[in-house]
Amino acid sequence: MDLNSILKRGAIAGTIALSILTDFSLTGCSSNRASSLESTVNHGIEQKDRLEPKYKNFLFPMDGIVVLTELYEYPNAKRILINIPQVHDSSYVLVDLGELNNGEIKDYLKLVGEENLREANESQRDIYQILGYLEKKNNLEYVLLEGVIKKREGGESLAFYLSSMSRILEKGYFVEVAEEKKYEDFRYIPGAADLFAMTGSFRIEATENEDLLRETVDSLINEGLSGVKKYNEPRENYAIERASKLDGNTQVLIFGEGHDFRNNIREWNETHPEERYSLMVLRAVRGD
């Protein structure tokens, strides 16, 4: 059964009513506000027997932002994974500013930390709008989230949010903002998904193996980004495996913007022909 057949059937078994995808692919773009492209994509793989998706992209206006939508449609796919790339708070890997004696290094790390947090805040604000749109259109039961090893909801998400914000403030970031009580300026940093989940809108599902995530964080602290890349593939594969065990024909996955799930979905589909996924990627586009 192809994706269009699923859309026409309108079956719902999980996070998002499949009709939302009908809006995206059929009515989401007018001729003057969106562009579209259909082709067969080949990501550098020359083997003729490799499973290849059809590719579509278009711009979709959504509650004050424009979302670049990429759709990788696989034949006979029974499910679709909606990946929303994110910038997240990485300040936990920086040296505690309070332990530094060298003022120059301290100032540099504070600058790097605040730059990351500002980018994270903007990214999570966009994701909050995307999730809000999806939540308003259809009820979300869960969202799969990077960095999570055990599902959380309600009070657990609230505790996570407060703990994250407390750590950020304790490290000395955004002191001037905190003093002026401009909470609205940086409230998205701990994460859009938890902002929703702590109100009971939906739960957050795990995507990570605990040991693998610990190795990744240790590598990031000791080696930087170059050391983390070797963990991307196993973590991405594990996230898809976790998603496959949950109910629902449509699933939302929020993961760092450095992750690319196209090859993982292809490999999953080749080894699981009865459980094939199509992939949709949503990225907010800003006109600044």
C-alpha positions in Angstrom: 0.0 0.0 0.0 1.5 3.3 -1.0 1.4 6.6 1.0 -1.4 8.1 -1.1 -3.6 5.1 -0.4 -2.9 5.4 3.3 -3.8 9.1 3.2 -7.0 8.5 1.3 -8.0 5.8 3.8 -7.4 8.3 6.6 -6.4 5.6 9.1 -5.3 6.8 12.5 -3.4 4.7 15.0 -1.0 6.9 16.8 0.4 10.4 17.1 -1.0 12.4 14.2 -4.1 11.9 12.2 -2.9 11.1 8.7 -5.1 13.8 7.3 -2.4 16.3 8.4 -0.2 14.8 5.7 -2.9 15.3 3.2 -2.9 19.0 4.1 0.9 19.1 3.7 1.1 17.2 0.4 -2.2 18.2 -1.3 -3.5 21.5 0.0 -0.6 23.0 2.0 1.0 25.0 -0.8 -0.5 27.5 -3.2 1.3 28.3 -6.5 2.5 31.7 -5.1 3.7 30.4 -1.7 5.3 27.1 -2.4 7.5 25.2 -4.7 7.4 21.4 -5.4 9.7 18.9 -6.9 9.2 15.2 -7.6 12.0 12.9 -8.5 13.7 9.7 -7.6 16.5 10.3 -5.2 19.8 8.4 -5.1 22.1 9.4 -2.2 25.3 8.3 -3.9 24.4 4.6 -4.0 24.8 3.2 -7.5 23.4 -0.3 -6.9 20.4 -0.7 -9.2 18.7 -3.0 -6.8 18.7 -0.6 -3.9 15.3 0.5 -2.7 14.8 4.2 -3.6 12.0 6.6 -2.5 10.2 9.2 -4.5 11.1 12.7 -3.3 8.9 15.8 -2.9 9.7 19.1 -1.3 7.5 22.2 -0.7 7.2 25.2 1.5 4.3 25.2 4.0 3.1 28.3 5.9 2.4 27.4 9.5 1.4 29.8 12.3 3.9 32.6 11.6 6.7 30.5 10.2 7.4 28.8 6.9 8.3 25.1 7.1 10.4 23.4 4.4 8.8 19.9 4.0 10.7 17.1 2.5 9.0 13.8 1.8 10.7 10.5 1.0 8.0 8.2 -0.2 8.7 4.5 -0.2 6.6 1.9 -2.1 4.4 -0.1 0.1 5.3 1.9 3.2 2.8 1.3 6.0 4.0 4.0 8.3 5.6 7.5 8.1 8.2 9.0 10.4 8.1 12.8 10.7 11.6 14.0 11.7 12.0 17.5 13.1 15.7 18.5 13.3 16.6 20.5 16.4 19.3 22.6 18.0 19.4 21.7 21.7 21.0 22.9 24.9 24.6 21.6 25.0 25.7 23.7 27.9 26.0 20.6 30.1 29.2 19.6 28.2 31.0 22.9 29.0 33.2 23.3 32.0 31.4 24.7 35.0 32.0 28.4 34.8 32.3 28.7 38.6 35.4 26.4 38.6 37.4 28.5 36.2 40.1 30.8 37.4 41.3 32.1 34.0 39.0 35.1 33.3 39.7 35.0 29.5 38.7 31.3 29.2 35.7 31.9 31.5 34.5 34.7 29.3 35.0 32.6 26.1 33.1 29.6 27.4 30.3 31.9 28.6 30.1 33.4 25.2 30.0 30.0 23.5 27.5 28.7 25.9 25.2 31.7 25.5 25.4 31.5 21.7 24.4 27.8 21.8 21.5 28.6 24.2 20.2 31.4 22.0 20.3 29.1 18.9 18.6 26.4 20.9 16.0 28.8 22.1 15.2 29.9 18.6 15.1 26.3 17.3 12.9 25.1 20.1 10.6 28.1 19.6 10.1 27.1 16.0 9.5 23.4 17.0 7.0 24.6 19.6 5.1 26.3 16.8 5.2 23.2 14.6 4.1 21.0 17.5 1.4 23.5 18.3 0.1 23.4 14.8 0.1 19.6 14.8 -1.5 19.5 18.2 -4.2 22.0 17.2 -4.9 20.0 14.0 -4.8 16.6 15.5 -4.2 15.1 19.0 -0.6 13.9 19.6 -0.3 10.9 21.8 3.5 10.9 22.0 6.7 12.4 20.5 10.0 10.5 20.2 12.8 12.7 21.6 16.6 12.6 21.3 18.4 12.1 24.6 15.6 10.3 26.3 16.2 6.8 27.7 12.9 6.4 29.6 9.5 7.8 28.6 8.2 10.8 30.6 5.0 12.7 30.9 3.3 15.4 32.9 5.1 15.9 36.2 8.2 14.1 34.9 8.5 16.6 32.1 7.9 19.5 34.4 10.7 18.3 36.7 13.1 17.9 33.7 12.2 21.4 32.5 12.8 23.0 35.9 16.0 21.1 36.4 17.4 22.2 33.0 16.5 25.8 33.6 18.0 25.8 37.0 21.3 24.3 35.7 21.5 27.0 33.0 21.0 29.8 35.5 23.4 28.3 38.0 26.2 28.3 35.3 25.8 32.0 35.0 24.2 32.2 31.6 21.7 35.0 30.8 22.2 36.6 34.2 21.1 40.0 32.9 17.9 38.4 31.4 17.2 36.6 34.6 17.7 39.7 36.7 15.2 41.6 34.5 12.8 38.6 34.8 12.5 38.3 31.0 11.5 34.7 31.3 9.7 34.7 28.0 12.9 35.5 26.2 14.5 32.2 26.8 11.8 29.8 28.1 12.1 27.4 25.2 15.7 26.4 25.9 14.9 23.2 27.8 12.9 21.9 24.9 9.6 22.4 23.1 8.5 18.8 23.6 8.8 19.0 27.3 6.9 22.3 27.4 4.0 20.5 25.8 4.4 17.3 27.7 4.4 18.9 31.1 0.9 20.2 30.5 -0.3 16.7 29.6 -0.7 17.4 25.9 1.3 14.2 25.0 4.0 12.0 26.5 7.6 11.8 25.4 8.9 8.4 24.3 12.5 7.2 24.6 14.9 7.0 21.6 18.2 6.1 23.3 20.1 3.2 24.6 21.5 4.3 28.0 25.0 2.9 27.5 25.3 4.2 24.0 24.1 7.6 25.1 26.6 7.7 27.9 29.5 6.9 25.6 28.3 9.6 23.2 28.3 12.3 25.9 31.7 11.2 27.2 33.1 11.4 23.7 31.6 14.8 23.2 33.2 16.1 26.4 36.6 14.5 25.7 36.9 14.7 21.9 34.4 17.2 20.7 32.1 16.8 17.8 34.6 14.7 15.8 34.4 12.0 18.5 30.6 12.0 18.5 30.0 11.3 14.8 30.9 7.6 15.1 27.9 7.2 17.4 25.4 8.8 15.0 24.5 5.7 13.0 23.9 3.3 15.9 21.8 5.9 17.7 19.7 6.6 14.7 19.2 2.9 14.1 18.2 2.4 17.7 15.7 5.3 17.5 14.0 3.8 14.5 13.9 0.4 16.2 12.2 2.0 19.3 9.7 3.8 17.1 8.8 0.5 15.3 7.7 -1.0 18.6 5.2 1.8 19.3 1.6 2.0 18.0 0.8 4.4 15.2 1.1 4.7 11.5 2.5 8.3 11.9 5.2 9.2 14.4 7.1 12.4 15.3 10.8 12.2 16.0 12.8 15.2 17.2 16.6 14.8 16.8 19.6 17.0 16.5 20.1 18.7 13.1 23.4 16.9 12.6 21.5 13.6 12.2 20.3 12.3 8.8 17.8 9.5 8.9 17.5 8.9 5.1 20.0 6.1 4.9 18.7 4.5 8.2 15.1 4.5 6.9 16.3 2.9 3.6 18.2 0.2 5.3 15.3 -0.5 7.7 13.0 -0.8 4.7 15.3 -3.2 3.0 15.6 -5.5 6.0 11.9 -5.1 7.2 9.9 -5.2 3.9 6.6 -5.7 5.9 7.3 -2.7 8.2 8.4 -0.1 5.7 8.5 3.6 6.6 8.3 6.7 4.5 10.1 9.7 5.9 9.1 13.4 6.2 11.5 16.1 7.4 10.2 19.4 8.7 12.5 22.4 9.0 11.4 26.0 9.9 12.7 28.6 7.4 13.3 32.1 8.7 13.6 35.1 6.4 16.0 37.1 8.4 
